[in-house]
Amino acid sequence: MSNTLAIAAVTATLRYLLHEALRAEPDAVSGAHVTTHHPARLTAANTAATGINVFLYEASLDSAARHHEVPIRSPGQEIPERLPAAVDLQYLLSCYGNDDSLDPERHLARAIDAIVSNPILSAEVIAAAIAAYAAEPTAFLPHADLADQVERVRLTIRTLTITETSLLWSIIGTPYLPSIVCTASAVLL
């Protein structure tokens, strides 16, 4: 079970994985960054910017994990005070940059490869992410104990239908960018 900084720690770890993927050779894109903004800020930002944006758009209770640990009490035993809440996180990973040099497509491939190559967030990667982002405005991250969670967080790429994609981008209220959806499950709070 992790403390309430676990969701922020997952976001930071995903950001770190993508940042490392963008820096990798061959063909690293110069000046590429990984941000954690609302997608509307990307279209209003500097058009010379390039990178991947990590946006947490949904958090939901993982019903399968929640029902897995139903408290059972034998005579004379106490019911545990609190069972962990298993949370699944849905991230929209949007890629942006110079269309002429195919930056969004190159970033998208790097994002897919990073997630497929790292389907489980190891304690070492979480610790590296927390160390990388331990300064303001995320100076609270060293207090996150996600790396100590017994069950590791799993990353999977989720395929959306064209209708789901259209609905998601219309709800966000900004023009579509090349993107994928990544699920992080389960974060135990």
PyMOL commands that set and color helices and strands:
alter all, ss='L'
color gray80, all
select helices_A, chain A and resi 6-23+39-44+63-68+103-117+123-132+141-143+146-148+162-172
alter helices_A, ss='H'
color red, helices_A
select strands_A, chain A and resi 33-35+51-61+86-96+154-158+179-188
alter strands_A, ss='S'
color yellow, strands_A
deselect
rebuild
show_as cartoon
